[in-house]
Amino acid sequence: MTRNPHQYTVKFVANAPAGQTATGTMADQTITGTAAANLTNGFAVNGYTFNGWSGSNGQTYADGDMPTLLANQNGAVVTMTANWTENNYNIQYTTNVNPASRTAGAAMNPNTVTSYKVTDPNVTIQPMTWPGYNFDGWYDNQLFAGTPGFDSGYECGSGGR
């Protein structure tokens, strides 16, 4: 007589932080006996980094873990709940003011915000001023590639990037 190994189900919950929306899906996994569950995350939340799983079995797991024997009871359900850490984005202002210019000392960058999170209230990035020059806008990359697009009123935070 052969004994059939037990089967259990692993379910996944995206658990988006309050006010946020998760994208992606993860199908339930039916695990038989000592087969491994695949805990590779398939969810995403804008402005957050995935920080592992909390299992209904009381254990925590990292992204991509392949644990076995999450449950010993036939027909059990183990729920994996995603954990998220909010990202902090740094803002760096590079003015490209020529220090040899006789008006270099008059160049003014009115911005003081140095970082933001997606849950912060909107922060409006203001244009800089430099007598004798027209401000064309802020670049959104360190290489100054493309066209500067943020000439005034660019918002970052809950409603912006």
C-alpha positions as CSV (number, residue, x, y, z in Angstrom):
1,M,0.0,0.0,0.0
2,T,1.3,3.4,-1.0
3,R,0.5,6.5,1.0
4,N,-0.3,9.6,-1.0
5,P,1.6,12.7,0.1
6,H,-0.3,15.6,1.6
7,Q,-1.2,18.6,-0.5
8,Y,-1.6,22.2,0.6
9,T,-2.2,25.6,-1.1
10,V,0.0,28.7,-1.0
11,K,-1.9,31.9,-1.6
12,F,-0.4,35.4,-2.2
13,V,-1.7,38.8,-1.0
14,A,-0.2,42.0,-2.5
15,N,-0.9,44.0,0.6
16,A,-0.5,47.4,-1.0
17,P,0.1,50.2,1.6
18,A,-2.8,52.4,2.4
19,G,-3.7,54.7,-0.5
20,Q,-1.5,52.8,-2.9
21,T,-2.4,50.2,-5.6
22,A,-0.5,47.0,-6.3
23,T,0.0,45.7,-9.8
24,G,0.8,42.2,-11.0
25,T,-0.7,38.9,-10.1
26,M,0.4,35.7,-8.4
27,A,-1.4,32.4,-8.9
28,D,-2.1,30.1,-6.0
29,Q,0.3,27.2,-5.8
30,T,-0.7,23.7,-5.0
31,I,2.2,21.9,-3.3
32,T,2.4,18.2,-2.9
33,G,4.5,16.6,-0.2
34,T,8.0,18.0,0.1
35,A,8.0,20.0,-3.2
36,A,9.2,23.6,-2.9
37,A,7.0,26.6,-3.1
38,N,8.2,29.4,-5.4
39,L,8.1,32.7,-3.5
40,T,9.4,34.9,-6.3
41,N,7.4,38.2,-6.0
42,G,5.1,39.1,-9.0
43,F,3.6,42.3,-7.4
44,A,4.8,45.9,-7.6
45,V,3.7,49.1,-5.8
46,N,4.8,52.4,-7.3
47,G,7.3,54.1,-4.9
48,Y,7.9,51.0,-2.8
49,T,10.4,48.2,-2.6
50,F,9.3,44.7,-2.0
51,N,10.6,43.6,1.4
52,G,9.8,39.8,1.6
53,W,6.8,37.8,2.7
54,S,5.0,37.2,6.0
55,G,3.5,33.7,6.1
56,S,0.4,32.8,7.9
57,N,2.5,30.0,9.3
58,G,4.4,32.6,11.4
59,Q,7.5,32.6,9.3
60,T,9.1,35.3,7.1
61,Y,10.6,34.7,3.7
62,A,12.7,36.6,1.2
63,D,11.9,37.2,-2.5
64,G,12.7,34.1,-4.5
65,D,12.9,31.7,-1.5
66,M,11.9,28.1,-2.3
67,P,10.8,26.7,1.1
68,T,9.5,23.2,1.6
69,L,6.9,21.8,4.1
70,L,5.2,25.1,4.7
71,A,2.3,23.1,6.0
72,N,2.0,19.5,7.3
73,Q,-1.8,19.1,7.2
74,N,-3.5,17.9,4.0
75,G,-5.7,20.6,2.5
76,A,-4.0,23.4,4.5
77,V,-3.8,27.0,3.1
78,V,-0.7,29.1,3.8
79,T,-1.1,32.7,2.9
80,M,2.0,34.8,2.0
81,T,1.5,38.5,2.6
82,A,3.8,41.0,0.8
83,N,5.8,43.5,2.9
84,W,6.7,46.9,1.4
85,T,9.2,49.6,2.3
86,E,8.6,53.1,1.0
87,N,11.3,54.5,-1.3
88,N,13.0,57.9,-0.6
89,Y,14.0,59.8,-3.8
90,N,16.8,62.3,-3.6
91,I,16.6,65.5,-5.6
92,Q,19.9,67.0,-6.8
93,Y,20.0,70.5,-8.4
94,T,22.8,71.2,-10.8
95,T,22.7,74.7,-11.9
96,N,25.4,74.7,-14.6
97,V,26.3,78.3,-13.8
98,N,29.6,79.2,-15.3
99,P,31.7,80.4,-12.3
100,A,33.8,82.7,-14.6
101,S,30.7,84.7,-15.5
102,R,30.6,88.1,-13.9
103,T,26.9,87.4,-12.9
104,A,27.6,83.9,-11.4
105,G,27.1,85.2,-7.9
106,A,23.6,86.5,-8.8
107,A,22.4,83.0,-10.0
108,M,19.6,81.8,-7.6
109,N,18.1,78.4,-7.1
110,P,15.1,78.9,-4.9
111,N,14.6,75.1,-4.2
112,T,15.3,73.7,-0.8
113,V,13.7,70.3,-0.9
114,T,16.3,67.5,-1.2
115,S,14.2,64.4,-1.2
116,Y,10.6,63.1,-1.4
117,K,8.5,60.0,-1.1
118,V,5.4,59.1,-3.1
119,T,3.2,59.7,0.0
120,D,4.6,63.2,0.6
121,P,2.4,66.2,-0.3
122,N,3.3,67.6,-3.7
123,V,6.5,69.6,-3.8
124,T,6.7,72.2,-6.6
125,I,10.2,72.5,-8.2
126,Q,10.7,76.2,-9.0
127,P,12.8,77.6,-11.9
128,M,16.2,79.2,-11.0
129,T,17.1,82.7,-12.0
130,W,20.4,84.1,-13.4
131,P,20.5,87.7,-14.6
132,G,21.0,87.8,-18.4
133,Y,20.0,84.2,-19.0
134,N,16.7,82.5,-19.7
135,F,16.0,79.3,-17.7
136,D,15.1,76.5,-20.1
137,G,14.1,74.0,-17.5
138,W,15.3,71.2,-15.2
139,Y,16.5,67.9,-16.6
140,D,15.2,64.7,-15.1
141,N,18.6,62.8,-15.5
142,Q,22.2,63.3,-14.5
143,L,23.5,63.2,-18.1
144,F,21.4,66.3,-19.1
145,A,20.2,64.1,-22.0
146,G,17.1,65.0,-24.0
147,T,15.1,68.2,-23.6
148,P,14.8,69.9,-20.2
149,G,11.1,69.7,-19.5
150,F,10.6,71.1,-16.0
151,D,10.7,74.9,-16.5
152,S,8.4,75.7,-13.6
153,G,5.9,74.1,-11.4
154,Y,7.1,70.5,-11.7
155,E,5.5,68.5,-8.9
156,C,6.9,65.4,-7.2
157,G,5.3,63.5,-4.4
158,S,1.9,62.0,-4.2
159,G,0.7,63.5,-7.5
160,G,4.1,63.7,-9.3
161,R,6.9,61.4,-10.0
